[in-house]
């Protein structure tokens, strides 16, 4: 009976915390939606300027033309980024609703058990499965990443609007000023290449499609090279042993764990020299991350919003963290390997 009373009190406390968090989240959603609306209005204003330049390219200087298109592209980017944040907040709001529903059901379960004057069931503490809640968090985040990746991938016309405009301007200038037209075309080619690379990198960070197709090791090689190119850091990546395909959930979770840990070391730890190793054993995957830079809390909140221990708990793994005398930070993670299901045709 005492266990039931204590459990009921804990559930009430937790429900109050979640209700307060939902109120705060609702305010954030409201303010973010307002900002999205403001950015959309700004985007519309820059589009008017672009249309003006497009209609009369001969009346504007080259700097004005590039300035108008760059401002419009920047407005689109800011609006899309803020919409992504809004989607993430809305996803978290739905998750909290689901969690509050689970707690309400648990309260009913405990109350019924107590009113029946019978001992609480042996599995009463598992009414709310923390592992399932953590998986729900990850599922929500992955769904949001897929949504943003689809938005960028399927709607490149918006991101390439400035490129289209530049091509039209170059075409109109060809008969009037061939030399200037050639200069514009050269700038356009550079812009196209840069935009395509940025889009591909953005999509890869959100949801690397090759993870589903080729697995962890090829994806990590590609991602590590992306970080080297973007941040100018040195990353020595190696994989030893017989790498193999894992269940999709495990591959995603391991990739996000490594991704979050690398970004944490680069962005927060200011690391410039990193060693990343994956050692494949019969029933276990060992991950080594060794880096220079600042010492950080061993279990701080990562870029994804989860703590490293929560990521590792989802994988049913364990980890150790140490800072050596020379300042080198060493993280060792051990993850049990589950074999991916084989599809028989």
C-alpha positions in Angstrom: 0.0 0.0 0.0 2.9 2.3 0.8 4.4 1.6 -2.6 1.2 2.6 -4.3 0.9 5.8 -2.3 4.5 6.8 -3.1 4.1 5.9 -6.8 0.9 8.0 -6.9 2.7 11.0 -5.4 5.6 10.7 -7.8 3.1 10.5 -10.7 1.3 13.7 -9.5 4.7 15.5 -9.2 5.7 14.4 -12.7 2.4 15.4 -14.2 2.7 18.8 -12.7 6.2 19.2 -14.2 5.0 18.1 -17.6 2.0 20.5 -17.5 4.3 23.4 -16.6 6.7 22.4 -19.4 3.8 22.3 -21.9 2.7 25.8 -20.9 6.3 27.1 -21.5 6.4 25.2 -24.8 3.1 26.7 -25.9 4.6 30.1 -25.4 7.6 29.2 -27.4 5.5 27.8 -30.2 3.5 31.0 -30.3 6.5 33.2 -30.4 8.2 31.1 -33.0 5.1 31.1 -35.2 5.1 34.9 -34.9 8.7 35.0 -36.0 7.9 32.7 -38.9 5.2 35.1 -40.0 7.5 38.0 -39.7 10.2 36.3 -41.8 7.6 35.3 -44.4 6.6 38.9 -44.7 10.3 39.9 -45.1 10.7 37.2 -47.7 7.8 38.7 -49.7 9.3 42.1 -49.5 12.6 40.9 -50.9 10.7 39.0 -53.6 9.2 42.3 -54.8 12.7 43.8 -55.1 13.9 40.8 -57.0 10.9 41.1 -59.4 11.8 44.7 -59.9 15.4 43.9 -60.8 14.3 41.1 -63.0 12.0 43.3 -65.0 14.6 46.0 -65.6 18.1 44.5 -65.3 19.7 47.3 -67.3 18.6 49.9 -64.8 20.6 48.4 -61.9 24.3 48.0 -61.1 25.8 44.5 -60.8 26.1 45.0 -57.0 22.4 45.9 -56.7 21.4 42.9 -58.7 23.5 40.5 -56.6 22.4 42.2 -53.4 18.7 41.8 -54.2 19.0 38.1 -55.0 21.3 37.4 -52.1 19.0 39.1 -49.7 16.0 37.1 -51.1 17.9 33.8 -50.8 18.9 34.7 -47.2 15.3 35.6 -46.3 14.2 32.2 -47.7 16.9 30.4 -45.7 16.0 32.2 -42.4 12.4 31.4 -42.9 13.0 27.7 -43.6 15.3 27.5 -40.6 12.7 29.0 -38.3 10.0 26.8 -39.8 12.3 23.8 -38.9 12.5 25.0 -35.3 8.8 25.5 -35.2 8.3 21.9 -36.4 10.6 20.6 -33.8 8.8 22.4 -31.0 5.4 21.2 -32.3 6.8 17.6 -32.4 8.0 17.9 -28.8 4.6 19.3 -27.9 2.9 16.2 -29.3 5.4 14.0 -27.4 4.7 15.7 -24.1 0.9 15.2 -24.8 1.6 11.5 -25.3 3.7 11.4 -22.1 1.0 13.1 -20.1 -1.6 10.6 -21.3 0.7 7.7 -20.2 1.0 9.3 -16.8 -2.7 9.8 -16.5 -3.2 6.1 -17.4 -0.6 5.1 -14.8 -2.3 7.2 -12.1 -5.6 5.4 -12.9 -3.8 2.0 -12.7 -2.2 2.8 -9.3 -5.4 4.3 -7.9 -7.4 1.2 -8.9 -4.8 -1.1 -7.3 -4.8 0.9 -4.1 -8.6 1.1 -3.9 -8.8 -2.7 -4.3 -6.6 -2.9 -1.1 -4.2 -5.2 -2.9 -0.5 -4.9 -3.3 0.7 -3.1 -6.4 1.5 -5.4 -9.3 5.1 -6.4 -9.5 5.4 -4.6 -12.8 3.8 -1.3 -11.5 7.1 0.5 -12.0 7.1 -0.4 -15.7 3.7 1.2 -16.5 5.8 4.0 -17.9 8.7 2.5 -19.9 11.5 5.1 -19.9 13.1 3.3 -22.8 9.9 3.7 -24.9 9.7 7.3 -24.0 13.3 7.9 -25.1 12.6 6.0 -28.3 9.6 8.2 -28.9 11.8 11.3 -28.5 14.2 9.9 -31.1 11.4 8.9 -33.5 10.0 12.4 -33.3 13.3 13.9 -34.0 14.0 11.6 -36.9 10.5 12.3 -38.4 11.3 16.0 -38.2 14.7 15.5 -39.9 13.0 13.6 -42.7 10.4 16.3 -43.1 13.0 19.0 -43.4 15.2 16.9 -45.8 12.2 16.3 -48.0 11.3 20.0 -48.0 14.8 21.0 -49.1 15.2 18.1 -51.6 11.8 18.4 -53.2 11.7 22.2 -53.3 15.1 23.3 -54.6 13.3 25.9 -56.9 13.1 28.2 -53.9 16.7 27.8 -52.9 17.8 28.2 -56.6 15.6 31.3 -57.3 18.6 33.6 -57.3 20.4 31.2 -59.7 17.5 31.4 -62.2 17.4 35.2 -61.9 21.1 35.4 -62.6 20.7 33.3 -65.7 17.9 35.5 -67.0 20.0 38.6 -66.4 23.0 37.1 -68.2 20.8 36.2 -71.1 19.4 39.7 -71.4 22.9 41.2 -71.2 24.3 39.0 -73.9 23.2 41.2 -76.8 23.8 44.5 -74.9 27.2 43.8 -73.3 28.8 40.4 -74.1 31.8 41.0 -71.9 29.6 41.8 -68.9 27.4 38.8 -69.8 30.5 36.4 -69.7 31.4 37.8 -66.3 27.9 37.2 -65.0 27.9 33.6 -66.4 31.2 32.9 -64.6 29.8 34.2 -61.3 26.6 32.2 -62.0 28.6 28.9 -62.5 30.4 29.5 -59.2 27.2 30.2 -57.4 25.5 27.1 -58.8 28.3 24.8 -57.6 28.4 26.4 -54.2 24.6 26.2 -53.7 24.5 22.6 -54.8 27.3 21.6 -52.4 25.6 23.4 -49.5 22.2 21.8 -50.3 23.8 18.3 -50.5 25.7 18.9 -47.2 22.5 20.2 -45.5 20.5 17.2 -46.6 23.2 14.7 -45.6 23.4 16.2 -42.1 19.7 16.0 -41.7 19.2 12.5 -43.0 22.1 10.7 -44.8 20.3 8.5 -47.4 23.4 6.3 -47.8 22.9 5.1 -44.2 19.8 3.2 -45.3 21.6 2.0 -48.5 25.1 1.2 -47.4 25.3 1.1 -43.6 27.3 2.7 -40.9 30.9 2.6 -42.1 30.5 4.2 -45.5 28.2 6.8 -44.0 30.7 7.7 -41.3 33.5 8.0 -43.9 31.4 10.5 -45.9 30.3 12.4 -42.8 33.8 12.7 -41.4 35.0 14.1 -44.7 32.1 16.6 -44.6 33.2 17.8 -41.2 36.8 18.1 -42.3 35.8 20.2 -45.3 33.4 22.4 -43.3 35.4 23.0 -40.1 39.0 22.5 -41.2 39.7 20.0 -38.5 41.7 16.8 -38.6 39.8 13.6 -38.0 41.5 10.2 -38.2 38.7 7.7 -38.8 39.2 3.9 -38.9 37.0 0.8 -38.8 38.5 -2.6 -37.9 36.9 -6.0 -37.8 34.0 -7.3 -39.9 31.5 -4.4 -40.2 28.0 -5.4 -41.1 24.4 -4.2 -41.3 22.5 -3.6 -38.1 18.8 -3.0 -37.5 17.8 0.4 -39.0 17.0 1.8 -35.5 20.4 0.8 -34.2 22.2 2.3 -37.2 20.4 5.6 -36.8 21.0 5.7 -33.1 24.7 4.9 -33.4 25.2 7.4 -36.2 23.4 10.2 -34.2 25.5 9.3 -31.1 28.7 9.7 -33.0 27.4 12.8 -34.9 26.4 14.5 -31.7 29.6 13.7 -30.0 31.8 15.0 -32.9 29.8 18.2 -33.2 30.1 18.7 -29.4 33.8 18.3 -29.5 34.2 20.7 -32.5 31.7 23.4 -31.6 31.9 23.4 -27.8 35.3 21.7 -27.2 37.1 23.6 -30.0 38.8 20.4 -30.9 41.1 20.5 -34.0 42.6 16.9 -33.8 40.2 14.0 -33.4 40.6 10.2 -33.6 37.4 8.2 -34.3 37.6 4.4 -34.3 35.0 1.7 -34.7 36.0 -1.9 -33.7 33.6 -4.6 -34.7 33.5 -7.8 -32.6 31.3 -10.8 -32.8 28.7 -9.5 -30.4 29.8 -5.9 -29.6 30.8 -2.7 -31.4 33.4 -0.6 -29.6 33.5 3.1 -30.4 36.6 5.3 -29.5 36.5 9.1 -29.7 39.7 10.8 -28.7 40.1 14.6 -29.1 42.0 17.6 -28.0 40.4 20.9 -26.9 38.4 21.9 -23.9 37.2 19.6 -21.2 33.4 19.3 -21.2 30.8 17.8 -18.9 30.8 14.0 -19.6 27.1 13.8 -20.0 25.9 17.3 -21.1 23.0 17.9 -23.5 24.0 17.2 -27.1 23.0 19.0 -30.3 19.9 16.7 -30.6 18.6 17.7 -27.2 19.4 14.3 -25.6 22.2 13.4 -23.2 24.8 11.0 -24.3 23.8 8.6 -21.6 20.2 8.6 -23.0 21.5 7.8 -26.5 23.6 4.9 -25.1 20.7 3.7 -23.0 18.6 3.3 -26.1 21.3 1.0 -27.5 21.6 -0.9 -24.2 25.3 0.0 -24.2 27.7 1.5 -21.7 30.5 4.1 -21.8 33.6 5.5 -20.0 34.9 9.1 -20.2 38.3 10.3 -19.1 40.5 13.4 -19.4 44.2 12.6 -19.6 47.0 14.6 -18.1 47.8 16.2 -21.4 44.2 17.4 -21.8 43.2 14.7 -24.3 39.5 13.7 -23.8 38.8 10.0 -24.4 35.3 8.5 -24.8 34.8 4.8 -25.1 31.4 3.4 -26.0 30.4 -0.3 -26.1 27.3 -1.3 -27.9 25.9 -4.8 -28.1 25.3 -5.9 -31.7 21.9 -7.0 -32.9 21.9 -8.7 -36.3 19.7 -6.9 -38.9 16.7 -9.1 -40.0 17.2 -10.8 -43.3 14.4 -10.4 -45.9 13.7 -13.6 -47.8 12.2 -13.1 -51.2 
